[in-house]
Structure formats: structure tokens, C-alpha cells
Amino acid sequence: MLSIPRLEIQDFPVAQTYRQDVVTGLSSIPKFLQPKYFYDETGSRLFEAICELPEYYPTRTEALILQTAAVPIFQTTGPCELVELGSGSATKTTYLLDALVQLQYPLVYVPVDVSPTILQSSAERLLADYPQLIVRGVVADYEGVWARLPRFESRRLLVFLGSTLGNFSQAECETFLAKIADSLQPQDYFLLGVDLRKAVPLLEAAYNDSQGVTAAFNLNLLARLNRDFDGNFDLTQFEHWAFYNKQLHQIEMHLRSLCPQSVYLSKLDLTVEFAAGETIHTESSRKFDLTELGGLLTELGLPTVKVWQDPQGWFGLLLCRRT
Ligand SMILES: C[S@@+](CC[C@H](N)C(=O)[O-])C[C@H]1O[C@@H](n2cnc3c(N)ncnc32)[C@H](O)[C@@H]1O
């Protein structure tokens, strides 16, 4: 009998766009860097530490919802392959895999993440824990190739957890969701976890933790640029700054220059001048309204079939079906 390998990982490097994105972002006014560049090995590890922080409610709240929602999700979808965008450590994915085991459905998991180290380590851990699991990982930007990859099961459940959708602006979010709808076939499903609007102190505390882990995560981006592009950012001359922008319903994370300074990235031959107080915008984390989001998904051909929330109404999990 032929046996198929349980783990395969395809790699679609993003190196070329990385260089150009850094040049563009640091040459713009105001300056910005895309959040996908947080996730080198250290960044991925720091994000896992953020998920454990007492102030960072999203991960444990979404996990709580998934515990009760996982079996009903697959009772609705029937057997299907699980494709997860921005899978990270895939810790919460285990609730979905447990439900597949309980329902005796096949276990085919396609994690898609820009970070090769977290993808490899999470895949190995899951394979050890689920003897019947097959993993077909994809190291790629989830805005790219994954949609063209072959299917393993006739029906697909596309999973996007952790409110990572919130990293997109309203316009980008609409484009991204339209692409998702386009990539799915009728009767496929889309499972989306989103952080909801709530009291500002709760939101701001989640991105300004008392142990300084979020600050370290944000500043690590500069350490990464120093390493990758032979740069001379002095990390002691920048500070983490996170606040809630009420107009745009989003937490914004910035790195703020503490003094006038000039930074040189030798491998890009790029000099970047900073005024005192000038910032690099490194991440937005939009907070959603379920009614608005449900309306948009319906317009795009992804009507919601079921929504779960935690008792405090902090986080939402939407199961949508491609019509
Ligand atoms: C906020 S974390 C969420 C991780 C996990 N889904 C969770 O809910 O805890 C975002 C994850 O998406 C990955 N990521 C961010 N931007 C990406 C992109 N453009 N393409 C692929 N992966 C990306 C990161 O490497 C990271 O693992």
C-alpha cells in the first residue's frame, strides 16, 4: 500500500517585496511598516507571550468561544479540509481538530503563514498530537498564492482567527474579503474571528501591558531591520506607543523617535531622518461591529450562518457559507 507523507511545506518567499516595502514605508510621510514583518522568529515568540498576558483578552476569549463552537461548526459544514490563514502557533486550531476527531471526519490541515519557523514548529507539534492528521503547510503571504493551491477534500473551511482581519483598513478589508469569497466554491465555509468594539481602557490596556512584552514585540521590528538590512537603529532611542483611534475604531501601534536622529540601512542604501516625536506606524488593529461586518459579508456572497460570542460580548466568531 502506498503511504503519503503526513507533512509537506511549500515555500513562497517574500524577500523581494520585503525590501521594497521597507523602502516605501520608511520613505513615506507619515512613515509606516506592514505588520506582517513583525513575525521573524523572535517576533513570533513574543506574539505567543502576548497571548498569555493578563491584559491581552482576545486570545483566551476566542479560545473560550471555540471550545463550545467547534463541534457545531463541523456539524454544519460536514467533512472538509481546514485551511487557516495566519495560523501562527495554531494553539486554538486544536479545538477544531478535536472536533474533527470527535466527529470521525478526515483531518487535513493547510496552515498558511509568512513565518517559516512558527509554521514548522506548530505543524510538528500537531502531527505528534494527532496521529491521523495530514498537514500541507504553505509559507507565504496570505494575500497571494494560497487560493490557487490544489484541494484535498471537496469542501473547504477557510479559517481566519485572532482578529488578524483588523490589520487591514476598511478599504483593504473589503478587497481582502472579496478575494476570499472569490477563492471559495459554493458550499465552502469561512470561519472568521474578530475583536469587537468595547470600552477604550480595556482596549488600550491590551496593547500597553505592564510587563512591556508588546513594547518588545513592536521594537523587535527595528532589531529585525538592523539584522536584515545592516541598519543602525538605536532601539533605546525609540519607544512603543499604542492608543485607540475612536474615529477609525482601531488601536494604532507606533514606534516613536525620542530625539532627532538619522538611521542608515546599508543593504538598502537608505538613510531615514526622524524628527523628535516622529513615528513609524507599525500596526492597526480595527475593532468590529458585528452587524456592519455581517452586512458586508452578505454583500460579498458570504452570508453568516451562525455567530458565537463570549458572555461579555468582547469577541465574535462568524461562520459564513459561500453562496
Ligand atoms: C496576530 S497573529 C495570529 C495568530 C493566530 N491565528 C492566532 O489567532 O493566535 C498573526 C499571524 O499571521 C501571520 N501573518 C501576518 N501577516 C501575514 C501575511 N500577510 N501573510 C501570511 N501570514 C501572516 C503571522 O506570522 C502570525 O502568525
The ligand as a MOL file (V3000), in Angstrom:
LIG
                    3D

  0  0  0     0  0            999 V3000
M  V30 BEGIN CTAB
M  V30 COUNTS 27 29 0 0 0
M  V30 BEGIN ATOM
M  V30 1 C -1.9380 38.1110 15.1570 0
M  V30 2 S -1.1170 36.6100 14.7620 0 CHG=1
M  V30 3 C -2.4730 35.4560 14.9090 0
M  V30 4 C -2.0180 34.0360 15.0460 0
M  V30 5 C -3.1510 33.0310 15.2560 0
M  V30 6 N -4.0080 32.9570 14.0850 0
M  V30 7 C -3.9740 33.4160 16.4630 0
M  V30 8 O -5.1780 33.6120 16.2940 0
M  V30 9 O -3.4220 33.4830 17.5600 0 CHG=-1
M  V30 10 C -0.9230 36.7710 13.0460 0
M  V30 11 C -0.2830 35.5670 12.3580 0
M  V30 12 O -0.4120 35.7670 10.9600 0
M  V30 13 C 0.8570 35.7170 10.3350 0
M  V30 14 N 0.8000 36.7580 9.3010 0
M  V30 15 C 0.7040 38.0940 9.4760 0
M  V30 16 N 0.5920 38.7150 8.2930 0
M  V30 17 C 0.6160 37.7280 7.3450 0
M  V30 18 C 0.5350 37.7160 5.9340 0
M  V30 19 N 0.3960 38.8430 5.2430 0
M  V30 20 N 0.5880 36.5350 5.2930 0
M  V30 21 C 0.7310 35.3670 5.9820 0
M  V30 22 N 0.8060 35.3090 7.3280 0
M  V30 23 C 0.7570 36.4810 8.0010 0
M  V30 24 C 1.8930 35.9620 11.4110 0
M  V30 25 O 3.1210 35.3160 11.1220 0
M  V30 26 C 1.1960 35.4010 12.6440 0
M  V30 27 O 1.4900 34.0260 12.8180 0
M  V30 END ATOM
M  V30 BEGIN BOND
M  V30 1 1 1 2
M  V30 2 1 2 3
M  V30 3 1 2 10
M  V30 4 1 3 4
M  V30 5 1 4 5
M  V30 6 1 5 6
M  V30 7 1 5 7
M  V30 8 2 7 8
M  V30 9 1 7 9
M  V30 10 1 10 11
M  V30 11 1 11 12
M  V30 12 1 11 26
M  V30 13 1 12 13
M  V30 14 1 13 14
M  V30 15 1 13 24
M  V30 16 1 14 15
M  V30 17 1 14 23
M  V30 18 2 15 16
M  V30 19 1 16 17
M  V30 20 1 17 18
M  V30 21 2 17 23
M  V30 22 1 18 19
M  V30 23 2 18 20
M  V30 24 1 20 21
M  V30 25 2 21 22
M  V30 26 1 22 23
M  V30 27 1 24 25
M  V30 28 1 24 26
M  V30 29 1 26 27
M  V30 END BOND
M  V30 END CTAB
M  END
